Every structure is written in structure tokens, then in C-alpha cells.
Amino acid sequence: MPDQIDEKALDYILDEMIDVVENSKTEIFNISEQARTEHAELLTELRDVKRKVIGHIDAGGKLERNVRLSRKRLSVVSKNFEKYTEEDVRNVYETTHEMQTNLALMQEEEKNLRDRRDELERRLIQLSETIERATGLASKTAVILTYLHDDFRKVNSMIETAKEKHEFGLKIIEAQEEERRKISREIHDGPAQMLAHILMRTEIVEQIFKHEGIAETLNELKEVRKLVRSTLEEVRRTIYDLRPMALDDLGLVPTLQKYMSNLEEQHPDIHFEFSNLGKDIRIYEKYEIVLFRLAQEALQNAITHGEASIIIVRIEIRKDSSTLVVQDNGVGFNMDEQKENSFGLIGMRERVDMFKGELSVTSKKKQGTRVFVKLPFSQEIMKNVTDSLPKNS
């Protein structure tokens, strides 16, 4: 009876959590759409204001030249007063005064237009940041909802007593929160960013079609098509990254070889080398998973950011430890300027720290990058890792 009460209470809590996240997702979507609508309206107004500023500059220049000529005329009339009638003098004076007044008004309007232009540009930057943040939050809430709907609903069937529910629930929450953060980072930095960029490029296509014609529009559409193709590849990579089935069936070394073979097909301009220096044996699945993920991250960094033409991967499995080295000849970077808070490096350090391992990254500009990982095999570590991870990971 107490277990049934606990199960109903947990279901109630989950339903409440789902409702809160669903409402938050809707609010984020509304904020994002409002920001996009306002961004489009302000962008149109900005273009109109810029055209008006240019028009005022041209008209103001002409009027200023006319004022100078009228002043010269007034000076001539004033010096030769006896040669001109009183009406001539008055006409020249009134014409000059009217031009000066119009020039002052035009200059004031130009100043107001410039101020409005600057204000619009600042507001557009703020809206772009809002849209980017909303897109990231929407991706994260979608991931959270997936876990709440699917994984959390299975918790009750896996727990036999109230005490087990409490302890197991805490471990599941901790592990799944960690996985959510990792998946959210990958989605936010990958497909979400690329889709946002594609959306902006489609807006540019519309403007090009209006102002530059069909030829330039087709060129821009070709670039958009390339972005869509890249986004599709990134989505497929993300899906594959969630869980390579070959890892369960074949083990680490064959899966890593197959993965690099696929990369070589996708990037024919890059030469990949793989060496297995140790025993070609199966190791505990948690070690296989973490080593494969670390190799993935290092390889993707070398391809995406390193601009490498040669990438070498070496792995060695010993009785008491495993070692992974990923080295490239890419552009490298200055270690003093290394971004310690980058998502990729954080994820790698988190995985290595969980296994009490060693991670070092060395790089120099124009001299490539080297990633070294060493994981010790330990029964104590494995017990802690096993207790802290979901059983289906």
C-alpha cells in the first residue's frame, strides 16, 4: 500500500514537472517569435531610415551650396546698395533667410534620423541575442521533455521498495541531468545554430531578390543549399553520436576504425591514420564508451576547428590502463589563449575525471594539436562509475 501511494505521488510530481516545462517551452517559443517579428519590422525600418539619411545628406549638400551663393549675393547687394532698389535688397535677404531656415530644419531632421538609425541597430543586436538564447533554451526544454515523458515514466517499474525508489531516483536524476547538459550543448552548438543561420540567410535571399535580381538570388540560394546539406550531416552525426550500435557488437577498436573510415569518406581531403598498439580485446563497456566519445570529440575538433590535412589516432589497451592519442597537423592555437570554458573541452574533462584519468591538450599555432588521454582500470573506480550512470548507457 505505501508503495502504491509513493508511485501515485511520483506520477503526480512528474505530471506537474511536465506541465511546467511545457508551459515554459510555449513561453520561450512566444518570446522567440515576438523577437523575430520585431527584428524583421525593425530591419525594414532601418533600411528605410538609412535611405532617408542618404537623401537628407544629398539634399542638405545642395541646399548648403545654395545658401553660400545667396549669402554672396546678399553681400554684393549690401555693398552696392545704391545700385539696387529696396525691393531687390529685401528679396535677396528674404531668400537667404528662408534657405538658412530650411537648411537648419534639414540638419535637425538628419540628426534625428541618424539617432534613430543608431537606436535601431542597437535594438537589432539585442533582439538577435534574445533569439539566439531562446533557440538554445527551446532545444534544452525539448530534451528535458523527452526524458520526462519517456525515461522517467519507467522509474516505478524498476524500484521494489520506497527506500530503493528514493536512492535510485537520486542517482537517475543526477546521471540524466548530466546527459541532458551534454546533449543540449551538442544540439545548441550544432543543428540549432546552423538552423538559425539558415533562417537569417533566407531573409537575406528575400532582400537580394527584391534589390539585386534573380542571378544574385540563385547564387545566394546555392549557399543556403550548402548550409542545409551541412546541417543535415550535423543532425545525422548527432544521431549517430547518441549511441553507435557497433560498439556493443564489435567493441572499441573495430568501431573506432569504422568511424574513422566513415570520416575519411566524408572528408576526402583529410588523411586519417589509425594504430592499435595494444591488445585487440574487449574491455568493460563503460571504458569502451568513454574512450570512443573522447576520440569522437577530438576528431571532430580537428576536422571542424583545426583545419587539419592529417589526423593520427593511436590507442593502446594494457592490463591495467588504456591510452588514447589524437594528433593533427592543423592550425593549432595559443595555449595561453585557450578557452577553458569551451563546451568540447569541458565534456572531455568531465568524462576523464569520472574515471580518475589523465587528460592533456598541447598545441601551438600552425603546428597542430595533440590530445592525450590515459584511463586507469580500477575496480573501485568502476564501482563508482557504474553506480553513477544509468544502466542503459
Buried (B, 14 or more C-beta within 10 A) or exposed (E): EEBEEBBEEBBEEBEEBBEEBEEBBEEBBEBBEBBBEBBEEBBEBBEEBBEBBEEBEEBBEEBBEBBEEBBEBBEEBEEEEEEBEEEEBEEBBEBBEEBBEBBEEBBEBBEEBBEBBEEBEEBBEEBBEBBBBBBBBBBBBBBBBEBBEEBBBEBBEEBEEEEEBEEBBEBBEEBBEBBBBBBBBBBBBBBBBBBBBBEEBEEEBEBBBEEEEEEEBEEBBEEBEEBBEBBEEBBEBBEEBEEBEBBEEBBBBBBBBBBBEEBBEEBEEBEBEBEBEBEEEEBEBBBBBBBBBBBBBBBBBBBEBBEBEBBBBBBBBEEEBBBBBBBBBBBBBEEEEEEEEBBBBBBBBEBBEBBEBBBEBEBEEEEBBBBBBBBEBBEEBBEBBEEEBEEEE
